[in-house]
Amino acid sequence: MRNSRAVAVGAVLVVGLLAAGAKEAPEKTPAGTAGPQEAEVTGVVVDPESRQPVVLLQGKRDKRSLAMTIGHFEANGIAIPLQGVSPPRPMTHDLMLNLLGDLRASLRRIVITDLRNDVYYAQLILDVQGGTLQVDSRPSDAIALALRAKVPILIEDRVFDKAERLQPRPAPSPHF
C-alpha cells in the first residue's frame, strides 16, 4: 500500500512540476563563458538593523561573497544542517528529499541564477529517471535542500556582479 501511495504521489509531483514550469535543464555551459561557480555557505546571521536573517555565501573560484536576506523559517531550515543537527521528525526540506528519494529522483545541484528587482532566483537541478529536470525555487529553499543532500551550490557570476552593485549594508550580527 505504501509503495502504491508513493508512486501515486510521485506521479502527481512530476506532473505538478511540469505543469508549474519545470523543464529539462541544459547540461553544458555555453562556450566562452566561465559558467556558474561553486559556493559554500559560510553562515547564517542576523542583520542588526533590520533584525532579518541573512545567509552568507562565498564563491570557491574567486572568493566573492554574497549576502541574501531570508525569512526566519528559511534561516532555521539552513542553520539546522549547518550545525549538524538531525531533528527527531522530518522538517519540510527533509520531507521533500525523502519524497524525491521514494520517487527515485535526486537533487543533483542547485544554481542561484539571477537577481532582479532585489529578488534572487534559483533552480533545483533534479535527476529523474535518467533525465534532468530543472525546477524554479526560492534560493533559501534550494540552499536548505542542497545542504541536506550534500550537493553543490552554484552561483552564476552575474548574480555576484549585480549584488556588488547594491548599496553596502551594515555588518551582520553574530551567527545563529
C-alpha angles and dihedrals in degrees: 000000000000091000094051090047090051091050091049092048089046093053091050091047094050093045089046092050091050092046091048091058105272111154140179111282123233110249100206136050113240114261116269097028128102091221127210118327127226115252137189129219106243096184153312115250139168120247104232094215101046096025087222122136117251125199113214121210132179127200114237095211102050102008093236114158130226126193118194123187110227138173125272094251091048090049089054090050090055098039095054096065091037088059093045093241119155111201116219091239127033116272119214095273091047089051091052092051091046090051092049090050092050088052092051091246126123140195109247100180142320127237126202097213111178151358115217126166091350091306122117121215130203142178131216111218108209132187105220119178092329094313131097123244125189117207128188112240143168107258092235092057091043091052092048090052094045093051091051094045092042093229128143121282109213128190125196112236091235088063091058089046094051094043091052089058092057116097112273115256128215116272113277123246125252121301125280 
